[in-house]
Every structure is written in structure tokens, then in C-alpha cells.
Amino acid sequence: VKNPPEDALDPDEWRSFFAQFSINGEGPIFVTVALNNGKLLLAHVEHRKLFDKIEGKLPHGIELLDREQIREIAEQLKDKKMEKMLTKLDNLENEIRNLRQEKFKASAVYVSFETEAGQRGALNKLSTGKLNVWGIRDPPPDLPLFHGRVLDVKEPDEPSSVRWKDLGVSAFRLIWGRLVSNTAVIAIIACCAVLIDIIRSESYVALVIALINALIPHLCKFVNKMEKHYNETTAQISLYIKIS
């Protein structure tokens, strides 16, 4: 479900709604309500990486939970890098505590059915046009509504393909990121074309062209990071278009 009501956070409520599409009692078995908590997820990932990095530097038998002892060891060894990492870890933990106090909203809902027939039944019953989803046109009278809302449903990508940290990103942010990144790529291509035109009579022009061809994919990967995507499929398609 791509457009859930922001306050629809109860998985049991979603399970009850989708149970009406079950066939022979084989209805939804798992419901995952994704939240717009991308900042919290990123903070946890960065905390885990930093935690493992510090833990790998500690002497055997010393746990990372004993921060004061670790700070004393770092001071004795005059390890400024360790002290900075510990300070950063403390700051991350404070940031995570603050982020946990925020009230997050539903950004997507994933429903797993016991059988493919149950999934297909739900997709067929809820299938409708975008004009109905956007509220431009009145939905058919037999279309099931959730809290009075026309749901925008589709068969999801594989869980490993979903970019969970980007699920709460607005449509404007998606479009803006792609506009900026594509503009940057066009600018890079234009600069390369001007450079080649300037030196086309030089003997080393072939070397410059080869160097540009080698650098362009790396530049495109860097520029592509400006974009937000709900899944890896669209991210890879966007990168492929830039490189090609």
C-alpha cells in the first residue's frame, strides 16, 4: 500500500481489512507498517558501524559498555582518534534518544498472504485508476475503501530491494533529486564536450577521451546519490540511464 493514512499504524487493523479478500480462509499472515523514520534508521546504522569499529580496537576482555575505562585507556595511549569516535558515539546515542521521542507516520504498508491466490485476489479487488487514487474522479461503488481512502496498491519488490530509509520521502523530494542529478549529468557531459572540442587537434585527445570514459561511470554513481528511491530497481535504472 503506497498511500496509507498517516495515522494508520495498527497492523491488526490492516490485517482485518485485507482478510476480506482471503480465499478459503487463506488471508494475510504478516503485516508490516513502514514509518517515515529514515533519520532514525540511518542513525542506528551509523551507530552500529561505529560501535563495531571501536569494539575491534579494544584490548581483549574490555567491553564497550564501560565507557570511562575506555576513555582512560585512550588517554593513556594518547589515541585521539579513539576519543573522537567515543564522543561521536555518545552524540549518536543522544540523537537516537531524541529521534525516538518523535511521532512517526505511516509511509507504506506491506501485506504478506499465505497463498498467491489470496494476494492476487486483493490486488484485483483493489485495482483502480490513478485518477481515483488522487481523488480527481469518484471511485467505483464496489471498490473497498480504507478509512474512506482509495488505496494505491501494487505487488511489492523483494524485501532486500526496498530502500527502507527512503520510504518516507515525499514525491516532491523524489522529483527534485532526479532533476538536480540529471542537470548535473548534463553539465558534466557539456563540459567534457567543450574540453574535447578545445583539444581535438592535440595528439593526446584520444587519451583524454579514454580518461573521460573511465571517469564518467564513477561521476554518475556519485551524482546518483543525490536521488531518493523507494527501491533499488529504480535506483539502478536511473544510474544505467545516466551512464548510457
C-alpha positions in Angstrom: 0.0 0.0 0.0 1.7 3.2 -1.2 -0.6 5.8 0.3 -1.8 4.6 3.8 -3.4 7.1 6.1 -0.6 8.7 8.2 -2.2 7.6 11.5 -3.0 4.0 10.4 -0.2 2.4 12.4 -2.1 -0.7 13.8 -1.1 -3.9 11.9 -4.2 -5.7 13.2 -6.4 -3.1 11.6 -4.7 -3.7 8.2 -4.9 -7.4 8.7 -8.6 -7.2 9.3 -9.1 -5.1 6.2 -7.2 -7.4 3.9 -8.9 -10.5 5.4 -12.0 -9.8 3.4 -10.0 -10.8 0.3 -9.0 -14.2 1.7 -9.8 -17.3 -0.3 -10.8 -20.4 1.7 -9.6 -18.7 4.9 -6.1 -18.2 3.5 -5.8 -14.5 4.3 -2.9 -12.2 5.3 -0.4 -13.7 7.7 2.1 -10.8 8.1 1.6 -7.0 8.0 4.5 -4.5 8.2 3.7 -0.8 8.6 6.7 1.2 7.4 7.2 4.6 9.0 8.8 7.8 7.9 11.7 7.2 10.3 14.6 7.3 7.8 16.7 9.6 10.0 16.3 7.2 12.9 17.3 4.2 10.8 20.4 6.0 9.4 21.4 7.0 12.9 21.1 3.3 14.1 23.1 2.1 11.1 25.9 4.7 11.7 25.9 3.8 15.4 26.2 0.1 14.7 29.2 0.7 12.3 30.9 3.0 14.7 30.3 0.6 17.6 31.9 -2.3 15.7 34.8 -0.2 14.7 35.6 0.9 18.3 35.0 -2.6 19.6 37.6 -4.0 17.2 40.2 -1.6 18.6 39.6 -2.6 22.2 42.0 -4.9 24.2 40.7 -8.4 24.9 38.3 -8.6 27.9 37.2 -4.9 27.8 33.6 -4.2 26.9 32.4 -1.1 25.1 29.8 -0.5 27.7 32.4 0.6 30.2 33.0 4.0 28.5 35.0 5.6 31.4 37.6 2.8 31.4 37.9 3.0 27.6 38.4 6.8 27.8 41.1 6.3 30.3 42.8 3.7 28.1 42.6 6.1 25.1 44.1 8.9 27.2 46.9 6.7 28.4 47.7 5.6 24.8 47.1 9.2 23.6 44.7 7.8 21.0 43.0 11.0 19.8 41.1 9.0 17.1 39.6 6.7 19.7 38.5 9.7 21.8 36.8 11.3 18.8 35.0 8.1 18.0 33.7 7.7 21.5 32.5 11.3 21.5 30.8 10.7 18.2 29.2 7.5 19.6 27.8 9.4 22.6 26.4 12.1 20.3 24.8 9.4 18.1 23.2 7.8 21.1 21.8 11.2 22.2 20.5 11.8 18.7 18.8 8.3 18.7 17.1 9.0 22.0 15.7 12.3 20.7 14.5 10.8 17.5 12.7 8.0 19.4 10.6 10.7 21.1 9.2 11.8 17.7 5.8 10.5 16.5 6.3 8.8 13.1 3.7 8.4 10.4 2.9 5.5 8.2 4.5 5.8 4.8 3.8 2.3 3.3 2.2 -1.0 4.3 3.4 -4.4 3.3 1.0 -7.3 3.5 2.1 -10.9 3.1 -0.6 -13.5 2.2 -0.5 -17.2 2.9 -1.0 -18.1 -0.8 -0.5 -16.3 -4.1 -4.2 -16.7 -4.8 -5.0 -14.5 -1.8 -2.5 -11.9 -3.0 -4.0 -11.9 -6.5 -7.5 -11.6 -5.1 -6.6 -8.5 -3.1 -4.8 -6.9 -6.0 -7.7 -7.5 -8.3 -10.3 -6.2 -5.9 -8.3 -3.0 -5.1 -7.0 -2.3 -8.6 -8.2 1.1 -9.8 -7.0 4.1 -11.8 -4.7 6.8 -10.6 -7.5 9.4 -11.0 -9.4 7.6 -8.4 -6.4 7.3 -6.1 -5.7 11.1 -6.4 -9.4 11.9 -5.7 -9.9 13.5 -9.1 -12.6 11.0 -10.0 -15.2 9.2 -7.8 -14.2 5.6 -7.3 -16.5 2.7 -8.3 -19.1 1.9 -5.7 -17.8 -1.7 -5.2 -14.2 -0.6 -4.6 -13.3 -1.3 -0.9 -12.1 1.8 0.9 -9.8 2.0 4.0 -10.9 4.9 6.3 -12.7 6.3 3.3 -9.5 6.3 1.2 -8.8 4.7 -2.1 -5.7 2.7 -1.6 -2.9 2.7 -4.2 -1.7 -0.9 -4.1 0.8 -2.9 -6.2 2.8 -6.0 -6.0 5.9 -5.1 -3.9 9.6 -5.5 -4.7 11.7 -8.1 -2.8 12.4 -7.1 0.8 16.1 -6.9 0.1 15.4 -4.4 -2.7 13.3 -2.0 -0.6 15.2 1.2 0.5 13.5 1.5 3.9 15.2 4.7 4.8 13.7 6.5 1.8 10.1 5.3 2.1 9.0 8.4 3.9 10.4 10.7 1.3 7.8 12.9 -0.4 7.1 12.9 -4.2 8.4 16.4 -4.4 11.8 15.3 -2.9 11.9 12.4 -5.4 11.3 14.6 -8.4 13.7 17.4 -7.1 16.5 14.9 -6.5 16.2 13.5 -10.0 16.0 16.9 -11.6 19.2 18.1 -9.8 21.1 14.9 -10.6 20.1 14.8 -14.2 21.0 18.5 -14.6 24.4 17.8 -13.1 25.0 14.9 -15.5 24.1 17.1 -18.5 26.5 19.8 -17.2 29.3 17.2 -16.9 28.6 16.0 -20.5 28.6 19.5 -21.8 31.9 20.3 -20.0 33.5 17.1 -21.5 32.3 18.0 -25.0 33.7 21.5 -24.7 37.0 20.1 -23.4 37.3 17.7 -26.3 36.4 20.4 -28.8 39.2 22.6 -27.4 41.9 19.9 -27.6 40.7 18.0 -30.6 43.7 19.0 -32.7 46.1 17.8 -30.0 47.9 14.5 -30.1 46.7 13.5 -26.6 42.9 13.9 -27.4 42.4 10.1 -27.5 44.0 9.8 -24.1 41.6 12.4 -22.7 38.6 10.7 -24.2 39.6 7.4 -22.7 40.1 9.1 -19.3 36.6 10.7 -19.6 35.1 7.3 -20.5 36.7 5.8 -17.4 35.6 8.6 -15.0 32.0 9.1 -16.2 30.6 6.0 -14.5 32.1 7.0 -11.2 30.8 10.5 -11.5 27.4 9.2 -12.4 27.4 7.0 -9.3 28.3 10.0 -7.1 25.6 12.2 -8.7 23.0 9.4 -8.4 23.4 9.6 -4.6 21.5 12.9 -4.7 18.4 11.0 -5.6 16.0 9.2 -3.3 14.3 5.9 -4.4 11.8 3.6 -2.8 13.6 0.5 -4.2 17.0 -0.5 -5.7 15.3 -1.3 -9.0 14.5 2.4 -9.9 17.9 3.5 -8.4 19.8 1.1 -10.8 17.6 2.1 -13.8 18.4 5.8 -13.1 22.1 5.0 -12.9 22.0 3.0 -16.1 20.3 5.8 -18.0 22.9 8.3 -16.8 25.9 6.1 -17.7 24.5 5.1 -21.1 
